[in-house]
Structures are given as structure tokens and as C-alpha cells.
Amino acid sequence: MEGSGSDLQPHRGALTFARPATAGLARAQQSTPLMTRVGRSRTVPPFNRPPPSVCFRRSDQWQRVLGAWRVFFSALLAAGLARADLVVPLEPPDGATNVSPDTRLAVGLDIGLLSGTNVRFYVRPAVPRQDFTIAALPDTQCYTRQFNGGTMAMFLSQIRWILENRERSNIVFVAHLGDIVDRGDLEEWEWWNATNALYQLEDPLLTGLPDGMPYTVALGNHDGSRAGGYVNYARFRQDSVFYNRYFGVERFRTRPWYGGHFGQNNNNHYTLFSAGGLDFIVLTLEFAAGTNASVMAWARDVLAQHADRLAILVSHSLLYAQGVGNTDFRQRWWSPEGQIIYEAMKTSSNLFLMLCGHDPVTGYRIDTHEGRKIITVLSDFENLSGGSGWMRLFRFSPARNEIRVRTFSPWLNRFEDSPPHDFTFFVDLGGFRVIGLQTNVTAPVVMSPPMSQWPIRAANQAWEWFAEVEAGGRSFRTPVRSFQVASTVTNPVPSAPLILALQRLLDGRFVLVWQSVGGRRYRVEYSDGDDNGSFNGTFREIVRSQLEETDAGPPGLPGFMVYVDDGRDTGGPPRAGARYYRVRVVP
């Protein structure tokens, strides 16, 4: 039957909703409930039915699209397919394998975010990205000196746990945060204790690796001074005799993961490793390195020379908890040494994480420089019976763009799960590049530039992407999704277009969404179920004008179209409560 009042809405993007088991065929159940609450109370807004019309002015049509999107987003929330952060990735579908080589990314926004909203699209080539762990060992001076409750057994338990769990937890790097010993160049036997523990990381038999595990040892204020102090920085640097005897350049020179050093000793050096499909550089700086301008210039140059690697900086003292009001573990203050280092290194575009010990507390801070986050984490447990074997485990998940920091003691065989000791950061872990920025968005669907305009290429045409939305002082991110570009795409939409969504509204109408291509004409067909609600094998066409049936988008550009069945084209509600739909391309 034909009718001029049907609600066909050409629109760009594609809703990722419940996908029917049979492509091109979807079944609507009249009794299907539409829940209105997920996580927080959210009521579906009323859908105002527009007056019958054959041709819509752009402004009228756009208002109807906005109204339709209100309902669709509410339906997504009700179905549990959208989080309460109000942003939904739409196009391409996650895991799609036949994507057009000139596709655009698209996200849908809740109508409440449309005022002053900015959207950034990020992409990267898709490669296998396995989760991995970096183990951090803070201040072991109480172990190696065996005082204040610390024992070598605690230190050895940490190393033994790392070795035994290297494969299970995919531990790829170990960072000692400094203060290896207590009395620097005064007591050499403390260094013997340190080597009894740390040298095990180099053993091919214990690690199962021909070159041992990549690791770094930072020079703390107790490691390079005869008195364990740090008043005379020049003397401090000259006195790092035992540090360089046992952890000097010659110790690491032949290791393939050792990168290089500054000057004649190993006080400042860097290490290279790769994990989870990512490449890293770990820059290790001596205590109070910021007071030496030459060291800082070298450090910046090293990171610039390895700009293709994610950079982690390790230095003994960066944060502290002293001072009135310095009580928030999520925003620790800079130590005097740390402030200088941060100011000197914040311009390094690949620096994203800094690790330190020194002050016997825990905490972190997050700073932003030119829109880029730099996270600094403080870990020191020496006041807890000498340390009690507590260590930090940084669990990297490149696929989710997150780092979970946990606190664990092999000596006590337990995790500390309270907030200061178990927290997660969301960071860009995989070379994601911004390929599109839309500012002051006024539409509920936002699209990136086409792939031909992206500044990077993927050799196998496999991609991962996410979108970041800033609105009202808040920031939201979509999950990371993947897709594969087809080597040859002759027809991006099959003869039976993929139905992306079918939902019954509260007022009884059915809403159908399918993939489309700009300039193509599509016809909706329907079939009411038999007395049992089963498919009866016969479809009827819903014939409408060419304008209503044609995707009005730019020719060849993939998108989606929407049809709202209010009963005027289909003879009223379906009998037996079931109605089937399919969509075909009109030649």
C-alpha cells in the first residue's frame, strides 16, 4: 500500500543496535517492552509525529531527525548498548571486515550534549595487543641493610615472584625506583645483597630469556653518597662508586635492551623494550638530575631521537607528601627535585608516565601539557616494617587504553586493594593519532573526515579507533573498536541491506534502521505474522515517492536510513503481535 505520511529519515552514520540473526530480515514483536532505566533513571521522550508530507524542507527534516535520535538513544540506553556517558560509537560496526576504503567514523551523541560539544576521532593500525605488566620495586635499603624490620628474604621474595610469574602475568620490565642500599659508598656488603637479588633478573636459566629480563636501577640519594644525604649534589654524583661498580655501563653494555648513557657513568641511562605491539623507552635519571642542565638536555635529546616510542621516566624523587594540605593521594605535590625534572621534560611529546619512590607514602598526580597527560606515580613502603615486600604492578592493557596500578606483597602473599593502592589510568597507549576534530557540534551524529584524508596508513588496512567527546567540562570516550577495509569493494551495500536496528516505541510504532549509500533508493517490505506470530512467507511493498526512498547523502557515501512504521502504510498494528521487515535496493 502507498502513503505519503511515512517517516523516512535519510541520515549519515549507522546505528549499532541489536543485529538480527538473518541479514536483511528483522522481526518486530508488538509485546516487546521498552525499558526506561539503565544505571540511572532515564525516561524515553515522547516522539512528536510530524504532519504527512512528501517533500521536507531541510530544517523540518533535521528537526525530525533530532526527534528520532532522542528515541533511538534512549532505546540504546534501555537495551544496555550505551553507557551512561552518553556517547555511542556508530560506524563502522565493531569487527566489520568489508568496510569501504573511503569510510568515515561516526558517533552518536545524547541530545543533552549538543551545546558546545567537541568531538575528536583517534585511529591507529590494528596489531595484536596483549596485556602486559611492569613491576616496580621501591626503596629496598631496609632489605639490603637488614634494619628497621626489613630483611633480605623480603627482597628475594619479590624477585622470586617476578621470575615465577613472568609468563603468567606477562611481566616484561622491572624498574627499581632507587635507594637500592642505605649507605651508598660506605658499606659495600649492602651492594652484595642487592646483586644477590637483582642479578637473578639477568639469568637466562631463571628467566627463560637469553638476555635476561630488561630492567633498570635508579640511583637514589642513599646510593651515591657516602653519608646517605644529598646536600652537595656535585659530590653526590662523584661518589656513585659502588653503584657503577655493580650496575654500571659495563654490566649492561652488551644487553640488546640497553640503550645508552650520559657521560662516563651509568647514573643516567635509558633502556628499550617492546610489548603488546608497542615500543617503549625507559629514561632513568639520577637523584636530583634536574640540577644538571647538561643531563636534562641529553634526556630531552634521547626522547626526541626515540619519538616513535612511548616514554617512561624513572627517577628516585619526583613527588612527596610533606606540607600542610598535601593530603590528597590523587594529586601529590612535586618534590623540589621532581618539579625541576617535570618542567624540563614536559615538552617531550612521547613522555606519558613517570615513576618514583623516596618519600614513604603512596599517591600520584596527573598533569596536562598542551593537551597531553603526564602521569606521575609515587611508591615507597619502607615505613611498613622495612617494606614488607610491597611492590607495584603496572598492568597495561593497550586494547582498552588503560593502566591498572596494583600493590602486592609476595612476602605477605596479598594485594592491598584500598584506593591509594589500586587505581586505573586511561591513557593513549598505542600511537593513536587524531584524524578529525569537530567543534561546537550541533548534530546528534558526528562524522570524521573520510579515510583518504587521514594522515596515517595501515599496511594491512586493519584499524582501531575511538572518539573522545568534551561537553560541559566533562570528557567521555567510546570503547576502542576495530574494522578491516576490504581490498576491493564493488558494492558497499548488498542487495538486501543489513538491518541495524528494529525497535518498538512506547506509542506502538516500529522504527527500522538499515545501512545505506548516498544516492541509492531503498524500499521497505513488511509481512504480518500468522496466528502464531510465525513468518508467513509473503512480503508486501511499502511504495513511496523517490524522494522518500532515496538516501539524500553525498553519492557513494555509506550511511543509514530510518523508517518509522506508524500503521498508516501497513494497515494498522500487526495481527498476532508480530511483524517482519526487509529492505531491498530499488534498481
C-alpha positions as CSV (number, residue, x, y, z in Angstrom):
1,M,0.0,0.0,0.0
2,E,1.2,3.6,-0.6
3,G,1.1,6.5,1.7
4,S,2.7,9.9,1.8
5,G,3.0,10.3,5.6
6,S,5.7,7.7,6.2
7,D,8.7,8.8,8.3
8,L,11.8,8.1,6.2
9,Q,14.8,9.8,7.6
10,P,18.0,10.0,5.5
11,H,20.9,10.4,7.8
12,R,24.6,9.9,7.9
13,G,26.3,7.3,10.1
14,A,25.0,3.9,11.2
15,L,23.4,2.8,14.5
16,T,25.0,-0.3,16.0
17,F,22.0,-1.9,17.7
18,A,20.7,-5.4,18.1
19,R,21.6,-7.2,14.9
20,P,19.0,-9.8,13.7
21,A,20.3,-13.3,13.1
22,T,19.2,-13.1,9.4
23,A,20.7,-10.2,7.4
24,G,18.1,-8.1,5.7
25,L,15.2,-9.6,7.7
26,A,14.0,-8.3,11.1
27,R,11.1,-9.3,13.3
28,A,9.2,-6.8,15.5
29,Q,7.2,-8.2,18.4
30,Q,4.3,-5.9,19.4
31,S,4.6,-7.0,23.0
32,T,8.3,-6.2,23.1
33,P,8.9,-4.0,26.2
34,L,11.0,-0.9,26.1
35,M,12.6,-0.4,29.5
36,T,13.4,3.1,30.6
37,R,16.1,2.7,33.2
38,V,19.7,1.6,32.9
39,G,22.1,2.6,35.6
40,R,20.1,5.8,36.3
41,S,16.6,6.9,35.7
42,R,16.0,7.8,32.1
43,T,12.6,8.3,30.6
44,V,12.1,7.9,26.8
45,P,11.0,11.4,25.5
46,P,7.7,11.5,23.5
47,F,8.1,11.2,19.7
48,N,6.1,14.0,18.1
49,R,4.6,12.7,14.9
50,P,5.2,15.1,12.0
51,P,2.4,16.0,9.6
52,P,2.1,14.0,6.4
53,S,4.4,15.4,3.7
54,V,6.0,14.2,0.5
55,C,9.0,16.5,0.5
56,F,10.5,18.1,3.5
57,R,12.5,21.3,3.8
58,R,15.9,20.7,5.3
59,S,15.1,22.4,8.5
60,D,11.9,20.4,9.0
61,Q,13.6,17.2,8.1
62,W,16.5,17.9,10.5
63,Q,14.2,18.6,13.4
64,R,12.5,15.2,12.8
65,V,16.0,13.6,12.7
66,L,16.7,15.1,16.1
67,G,13.4,13.8,17.5
68,A,14.1,10.3,16.1
69,W,17.6,10.3,17.6
70,R,16.2,11.1,21.0
71,V,14.2,8.0,20.9
72,F,17.0,5.9,19.4
73,F,19.5,6.9,22.0
74,S,17.0,6.2,24.8
75,A,16.4,2.8,23.3
76,L,20.2,2.2,23.2
77,L,20.4,3.0,26.9
78,A,17.4,0.8,27.7
79,A,18.9,-2.1,25.8
80,G,22.2,-1.7,27.7
81,L,24.1,-0.9,24.5
82,A,25.0,2.6,25.5
83,R,26.7,3.6,28.7
84,A,25.6,6.5,30.9
85,D,28.5,8.5,29.4
86,L,26.0,9.5,26.6
87,V,28.3,8.7,23.7
88,V,27.8,5.7,21.3
89,P,30.2,4.6,18.5
90,L,28.2,4.0,15.4
91,E,30.2,3.4,12.2
92,P,31.8,1.2,11.2
93,P,30.4,-1.7,13.1
94,D,32.9,-3.3,15.6
95,G,34.7,-6.1,13.8
96,A,33.4,-5.2,10.3
97,T,35.5,-6.8,7.6
98,N,34.2,-5.3,4.4
99,V,34.5,-1.6,5.0
100,S,34.7,0.9,2.2
101,P,38.2,2.4,1.7
102,D,36.8,5.8,1.9
103,T,34.7,5.2,5.0
104,R,34.1,7.8,7.8
105,L,33.9,7.2,11.5
106,A,30.7,8.2,13.3
107,V,29.5,8.6,16.8
108,G,26.1,9.4,18.2
109,L,25.6,11.9,21.0
110,D,22.8,12.3,23.5
111,I,20.8,15.3,22.7
112,G,21.8,16.9,26.0
113,L,25.4,17.1,24.9
114,L,24.8,19.2,21.8
115,S,25.6,22.5,23.3
116,G,29.3,23.5,23.0
117,T,30.4,19.9,22.3
118,N,33.8,19.0,20.7
119,V,34.5,15.6,19.2
120,R,37.9,14.1,18.4
121,F,38.4,10.9,16.4
122,Y,41.5,8.8,17.0
123,V,42.8,5.9,14.9
124,R,45.8,3.5,14.8
125,P,46.8,0.5,12.7
126,A,45.5,-2.7,14.4
127,V,48.1,-5.2,15.5
128,P,47.9,-7.9,18.2
129,R,48.0,-6.1,21.6
130,Q,48.5,-8.4,24.5
131,D,48.2,-7.1,28.1
132,F,51.5,-6.9,29.9
133,T,53.0,-5.9,33.3
134,I,55.8,-3.7,34.5
135,A,57.0,-4.4,38.0
136,A,58.3,-1.5,40.2
137,L,60.5,-2.1,43.2
138,P,60.6,0.9,45.5
139,D,63.3,1.7,48.2
140,T,64.9,-1.5,49.2
141,Q,67.5,0.0,51.5
142,C,65.9,-1.6,54.6
143,Y,66.2,-5.0,52.9
144,T,69.9,-4.7,51.8
145,R,71.0,-3.2,55.1
146,Q,68.5,-5.5,57.0
147,F,67.3,-3.0,59.5
148,N,64.0,-1.2,60.6
149,G,62.3,-4.6,60.2
150,G,63.5,-5.2,56.6
151,T,65.1,-8.5,55.6
152,M,66.8,-9.9,52.5
153,A,64.1,-12.5,52.5
154,M,61.6,-9.8,51.6
155,F,63.7,-8.6,48.7
156,L,64.3,-12.1,47.4
157,S,60.6,-12.9,47.7
158,Q,59.9,-10.0,45.3
159,I,62.4,-11.2,42.7
160,R,61.3,-14.9,43.0
161,W,57.7,-13.9,42.5
162,I,58.6,-11.9,39.3
163,L,60.5,-14.8,37.9
164,E,57.8,-17.3,38.7
165,N,55.1,-15.1,37.3
166,R,56.9,-13.7,34.3
167,E,55.0,-15.7,31.7
168,R,51.7,-15.9,33.6
169,S,51.5,-12.2,34.2
170,N,53.5,-11.3,31.1
171,I,56.0,-9.2,33.1
172,V,58.1,-7.5,30.5
173,F,60.1,-5.0,32.5
174,V,61.3,-4.3,36.1
175,A,62.1,-0.8,37.4
176,H,63.9,-0.3,40.6
177,L,62.9,3.2,41.9
178,G,66.2,4.0,43.7
179,D,67.7,3.7,47.2
180,I,68.9,0.3,46.4
181,V,71.0,0.4,49.6
182,D,71.1,2.6,52.7
183,R,74.7,3.7,53.0
184,G,75.9,4.3,49.4
185,D,79.7,4.0,49.1
186,L,80.2,3.4,52.8
187,E,79.2,-0.3,53.1
188,E,79.9,-2.4,50.1
189,W,78.3,-5.5,51.6
190,E,74.9,-3.9,51.1
191,W,75.6,-3.9,47.4
192,W,76.4,-7.6,47.5
193,N,73.0,-8.1,49.0
194,A,71.4,-6.1,46.2
195,T,73.2,-8.0,43.5
196,N,72.1,-11.3,45.1
197,A,68.6,-10.3,44.4
198,L,68.7,-8.2,41.2
199,Y,71.2,-10.2,39.2
200,Q,68.7,-13.0,39.1
201,L,66.8,-10.9,36.5
202,E,69.7,-11.4,34.1
203,D,70.0,-15.1,34.4
204,P,68.9,-16.9,31.2
205,L,68.1,-20.1,33.2
206,L,65.9,-18.3,35.7
207,T,64.2,-16.0,33.3
208,G,63.9,-18.3,30.3
209,L,65.3,-15.4,28.2
210,P,68.7,-15.5,26.5
211,D,69.5,-11.9,27.5
212,G,67.6,-11.9,30.8
213,M,64.7,-9.6,31.7
214,P,65.0,-5.9,30.7
215,Y,65.4,-3.9,33.9
216,T,66.6,-0.6,35.2
217,V,68.0,0.6,38.6
218,A,67.7,4.2,39.5
219,L,70.4,6.0,41.5
220,G,68.8,7.2,44.8
221,N,70.1,9.7,47.3
222,H,71.2,6.8,49.6
223,D,73.0,5.1,46.7
224,G,75.6,7.7,45.6
225,S,76.6,9.4,48.8
226,R,78.9,8.3,51.5
227,A,76.6,9.7,54.2
228,G,73.3,8.9,52.5
229,G,72.5,12.5,52.2
230,Y,72.1,14.8,49.2
231,V,73.2,18.3,50.2
232,N,76.2,18.5,47.9
233,Y,74.9,17.4,44.5
234,A,78.3,17.6,42.8
235,R,79.9,15.4,45.5
236,F,76.9,13.1,45.3
237,R,77.5,12.4,41.6
238,Q,81.2,11.8,42.1
239,D,80.6,9.3,44.9
240,S,78.4,6.8,43.0
241,V,81.4,4.3,43.0
242,F,79.6,1.1,44.1
243,Y,76.5,1.9,42.0
244,N,78.7,2.0,38.9
245,R,80.8,-1.0,40.0
246,Y,77.8,-3.2,40.3
247,F,75.2,-1.6,38.0
248,G,77.5,0.4,35.6
249,V,77.8,0.7,31.9
250,E,79.9,-2.5,31.5
251,R,77.3,-4.5,33.3
252,F,74.7,-3.7,30.7
253,R,76.6,-2.7,27.5
254,T,76.1,-6.0,25.7
255,R,72.4,-6.3,26.6
256,P,70.3,-5.7,23.5
257,W,67.7,-3.8,25.5
258,Y,70.3,-1.4,26.9
259,G,70.1,1.9,25.0
260,G,73.0,4.1,26.3
261,H,74.1,6.5,29.0
262,F,75.2,10.1,29.7
263,G,78.8,10.9,30.3
264,Q,81.3,8.4,31.7
265,N,79.0,6.5,34.1
266,N,75.6,4.9,34.3
267,N,73.9,7.4,36.6
268,N,71.7,8.5,33.8
269,H,70.8,5.9,31.1
270,Y,68.0,4.5,29.0
271,T,66.5,1.2,28.2
272,L,64.4,-0.1,25.3
273,F,61.7,-2.8,25.2
274,S,58.6,-3.7,23.3
275,A,55.4,-5.3,24.5
276,G,51.7,-5.5,23.5
277,G,52.5,-4.3,20.0
278,L,54.1,-1.1,21.4
279,D,57.6,0.2,21.7
280,F,58.9,1.8,24.9
281,I,61.9,3.8,26.1
282,V,62.6,4.0,29.8
283,L,64.7,7.0,30.8
284,T,66.4,6.6,34.2
285,L,67.7,9.7,35.8
286,E,69.9,10.1,38.9
287,F,68.5,11.7,42.1
288,A,68.2,15.5,41.6
289,A,69.2,15.2,37.9
290,G,67.3,18.5,37.3
291,T,70.1,20.5,38.8
292,N,72.4,19.4,36.0
293,A,71.4,21.3,32.8
294,S,73.6,19.1,30.6
295,V,71.9,15.9,31.9
296,M,68.4,17.4,31.1
297,A,69.5,18.5,27.7
298,W,70.7,15.0,27.0
299,A,67.5,13.5,28.3
300,R,65.3,15.6,26.0
301,D,67.5,14.7,23.1
302,V,67.2,11.0,23.8
303,L,63.4,11.1,23.9
304,A,63.4,13.2,20.8
305,Q,65.6,10.7,19.0
306,H,63.1,7.9,20.0
307,A,59.9,9.9,19.4
308,D,58.3,6.8,17.9
309,R,58.5,5.1,21.4
310,L,56.3,5.7,24.4
311,A,58.5,7.2,27.1
312,I,58.6,6.3,30.8
313,L,60.8,8.3,33.1
314,V,62.2,6.8,36.3
315,S,63.8,9.0,39.0
316,H,64.1,8.5,42.7
317,S,62.4,11.7,43.9
318,L,59.6,13.3,42.0
319,L,56.6,13.6,44.4
320,Y,56.3,13.9,48.2
321,A,53.6,14.1,50.8
322,Q,55.1,16.8,53.1
323,G,53.5,20.2,53.6
324,V,50.2,21.3,55.2
325,G,47.3,20.4,52.9
326,N,49.2,17.8,50.9
327,T,46.7,15.0,51.8
328,D,45.1,14.0,48.5
329,F,46.8,10.9,47.3
330,R,45.4,11.6,43.8
331,Q,47.3,14.9,43.5
332,R,50.5,14.7,45.4
333,W,52.8,17.7,45.3
334,W,56.0,17.9,43.4
335,S,59.2,17.4,45.4
336,P,61.8,20.1,44.8
337,E,63.7,17.7,42.6
338,G,60.6,16.5,40.7
339,Q,59.4,19.9,39.9
340,I,62.6,20.8,38.1
341,I,62.6,17.5,36.1
342,Y,59.0,17.8,35.1
343,E,59.4,21.4,33.9
344,A,62.4,20.3,31.9
345,M,60.9,17.2,30.3
346,K,57.2,18.1,29.9
347,T,57.8,19.2,26.3
348,S,58.9,15.7,25.2
349,S,55.8,14.7,23.2
350,N,56.2,10.9,23.9
351,L,56.5,11.2,27.7
352,F,53.4,9.9,29.4
353,L,54.4,8.2,32.7
354,M,57.0,8.9,35.5
355,L,57.8,6.6,38.4
356,C,59.4,7.5,41.7
357,G,59.9,6.5,45.4
358,H,61.9,8.3,48.1
359,D,59.0,9.6,50.3
360,P,57.5,6.7,52.3
361,V,53.9,7.2,51.1
362,T,51.9,6.5,48.0
363,G,50.0,8.5,45.5
364,Y,50.1,10.1,42.1
365,R,49.3,13.2,40.1
366,I,48.1,13.9,36.6
367,D,49.4,16.9,34.7
368,T,48.4,18.1,31.3
369,H,50.8,19.9,28.9
370,E,49.5,21.0,25.5
371,G,46.5,18.6,25.8
372,R,48.7,15.6,26.7
373,K,48.5,13.8,30.0
374,I,51.6,13.1,32.0
375,I,51.0,10.7,35.0
376,T,53.5,10.5,37.9
377,V,53.2,7.7,40.5
378,L,54.8,7.7,43.9
379,S,55.6,4.3,45.6
380,D,57.5,3.8,48.8
381,F,56.7,1.3,51.6
382,E,59.9,1.4,53.7
383,N,57.9,2.6,56.8
384,L,55.9,-0.6,56.8
385,S,58.2,-2.9,58.7
386,G,61.1,-2.1,56.3
387,G,58.9,-2.5,53.3
388,S,57.2,-5.9,54.0
389,G,57.8,-6.9,50.3
390,W,55.3,-4.4,48.9
391,M,55.8,-3.6,45.3
392,R,53.8,-2.0,42.4
393,L,52.4,-3.9,39.4
394,F,51.5,-1.7,36.4
395,R,49.2,-3.7,34.2
396,F,49.0,-2.3,30.7
397,S,46.0,-3.0,28.5
398,P,46.7,-1.4,25.1
399,A,43.3,-2.7,23.7
400,R,41.5,-0.8,26.4
401,N,43.9,2.1,26.7
402,E,44.3,1.7,30.4
403,I,46.9,1.1,33.1
404,R,45.8,-0.5,36.3
405,V,48.2,0.0,39.2
406,R,48.1,-2.6,42.0
407,T,50.1,-3.0,45.2
408,F,51.2,-6.5,46.1
409,S,53.5,-8.2,48.6
410,P,54.9,-11.6,47.7
411,W,56.2,-11.8,51.3
412,L,52.7,-11.4,52.7
413,N,51.1,-13.0,49.7
414,R,48.3,-10.4,49.4
415,F,47.2,-7.4,47.5
416,E,46.3,-4.1,49.1
417,D,43.0,-3.1,47.4
418,S,42.2,0.3,49.1
419,P,42.0,3.3,46.7
420,P,45.5,4.7,47.3
421,H,46.9,1.3,46.3
422,D,44.7,0.2,43.5
423,F,43.7,2.6,40.7
424,T,43.4,2.8,37.0
425,F,44.5,5.4,34.5
426,F,43.1,5.8,31.0
427,V,45.8,6.8,28.6
428,D,46.7,6.7,24.9
429,L,48.8,3.6,24.7
430,G,49.1,2.8,21.1
431,G,50.1,5.6,18.8
432,F,46.6,6.8,18.3
433,R,46.5,9.8,16.0
434,V,43.8,12.5,15.8
435,I,42.3,12.3,12.4
436,G,39.4,14.6,12.9
437,L,38.1,17.4,15.2
438,Q,34.6,18.7,15.2
439,T,33.9,21.7,17.4
440,N,30.7,23.2,18.7
441,V,28.7,20.2,17.4
442,T,25.0,20.8,16.8
443,A,24.1,17.4,15.3
444,P,23.4,14.2,17.1
445,V,25.6,12.2,14.7
446,V,29.2,13.4,14.2
447,M,31.5,12.0,11.5
448,S,35.2,12.1,10.8
449,P,36.9,13.0,7.6
450,P,37.0,10.2,5.0
451,M,39.9,7.7,5.2
452,S,41.6,9.2,2.2
453,Q,42.3,12.3,4.3
454,W,43.8,10.5,7.3
455,P,47.4,11.4,8.0
456,I,48.5,7.7,8.6
457,R,48.1,4.4,6.8
458,A,47.8,0.8,7.9
459,A,49.7,-1.8,5.9
460,N,47.0,-4.4,6.2
461,Q,44.2,-1.9,6.2
462,A,43.1,-3.1,9.7
463,W,42.2,-0.2,12.1
464,E,41.3,0.5,15.6
465,W,39.6,3.7,16.7
466,F,37.7,5.6,19.4
467,A,36.2,9.0,19.8
468,E,36.6,11.5,22.7
469,V,33.9,13.9,23.4
470,E,34.2,17.1,25.5
471,A,31.0,18.7,26.8
472,G,30.1,20.8,29.7
473,G,33.5,20.4,31.3
474,R,33.3,16.7,31.1
475,S,35.1,14.2,28.9
476,F,33.8,10.9,27.5
477,R,35.4,8.2,25.4
478,T,33.9,5.5,23.4
479,P,35.3,1.9,23.6
480,V,38.1,1.1,21.2
481,R,36.7,-0.6,18.2
482,S,38.2,-2.3,15.1
483,F,37.4,-2.8,11.5
484,Q,39.0,-4.1,8.3
485,V,39.0,-2.3,5.0
486,A,38.1,-4.5,2.0
487,S,40.8,-4.8,-0.6
488,T,38.1,-4.4,-3.3
489,V,34.6,-3.0,-2.6
490,T,32.4,-3.2,-5.6
491,N,29.1,-2.6,-3.8
492,P,29.3,-1.5,-0.1
493,V,25.6,-2.3,0.4
494,P,24.3,-5.8,-0.5
495,S,21.1,-6.3,-2.4
496,A,19.4,-6.9,0.9
497,P,20.9,-4.1,3.1
498,L,21.9,-5.0,6.6
499,I,19.2,-4.1,9.1
500,L,21.0,-2.4,12.0
501,A,18.1,-1.8,14.4
502,L,14.4,-2.6,15.0
503,Q,12.7,-1.2,18.0
504,R,9.1,-0.8,19.1
505,L,8.4,2.6,20.7
506,L,6.2,3.3,23.7
507,D,3.4,4.7,21.5
508,G,3.3,1.4,19.5
509,R,5.2,2.4,16.4
510,F,8.1,0.4,15.0
511,V,11.4,2.0,14.0
512,L,13.6,0.3,11.4
513,V,17.2,1.3,10.6
514,W,19.4,-0.1,7.7
515,Q,22.7,0.6,6.1
516,S,22.5,2.7,3.0
517,V,24.6,4.6,0.4
518,G,24.1,8.1,-0.7
519,G,22.1,8.4,-3.9
520,R,20.6,4.9,-3.7
521,R,16.9,4.1,-3.5
522,Y,15.6,1.6,-1.0
523,R,12.2,0.0,-0.5
524,V,10.8,-1.3,2.8
525,E,8.7,-4.5,2.7
526,Y,6.7,-6.0,5.6
527,S,4.9,-9.2,6.5
528,D,2.5,-9.7,9.4
529,G,3.0,-13.0,11.2
530,D,0.4,-15.8,11.1
531,D,-1.9,-16.6,14.0
532,N,1.1,-17.9,15.9
533,G,3.3,-15.0,15.1
534,S,5.5,-17.0,12.7
535,F,6.6,-15.7,9.3
536,N,4.0,-16.5,6.6
537,G,6.4,-16.3,3.7
538,T,4.8,-13.3,1.9
539,F,6.1,-9.7,1.9
540,R,4.2,-6.6,0.8
541,E,5.9,-3.5,-0.6
542,I,5.6,-0.1,1.0
543,V,5.9,2.1,-2.1
544,R,6.6,5.7,-1.6
545,S,8.0,8.6,-3.6
546,Q,11.5,8.6,-5.0
547,L,12.5,11.4,-2.6
548,E,11.3,9.5,0.4
549,E,13.0,6.2,-0.7
550,T,16.4,7.7,-1.7
551,D,19.4,8.3,0.6
552,A,19.9,12.1,0.3
553,G,23.6,11.9,1.4
554,P,26.5,12.5,-0.9
555,P,26.6,9.9,-3.7
556,G,28.6,6.8,-2.7
557,L,29.0,7.7,1.0
558,P,27.9,4.9,3.4
559,G,25.3,5.9,6.0
560,F,22.0,4.7,7.3
561,M,18.3,5.4,6.8
562,V,15.3,5.2,9.2
563,Y,11.7,4.2,8.6
564,V,9.0,4.7,11.2
565,D,6.0,2.4,10.8
566,D,3.0,4.2,12.4
567,G,0.5,1.9,10.8
568,R,-0.6,4.2,8.0
569,D,1.4,2.4,5.4
570,T,0.8,-1.1,6.8
571,G,-2.8,-1.2,7.7
572,G,-2.5,-0.7,11.4
573,P,-0.9,-2.8,14.2
574,P,0.3,-6.2,13.2
575,R,-2.0,-9.1,13.9
576,A,-0.7,-11.7,16.4
577,G,1.7,-9.1,17.7
578,A,4.5,-9.9,15.1
579,R,5.6,-8.0,12.0
580,Y,8.6,-8.8,9.8
581,Y,10.5,-6.3,7.7
582,R,13.1,-6.4,4.9
583,V,14.7,-3.7,2.8
584,R,15.9,-4.0,-0.8
585,V,17.6,-1.8,-3.3
586,V,15.4,-0.4,-6.0
587,P,17.1,-0.6,-9.4
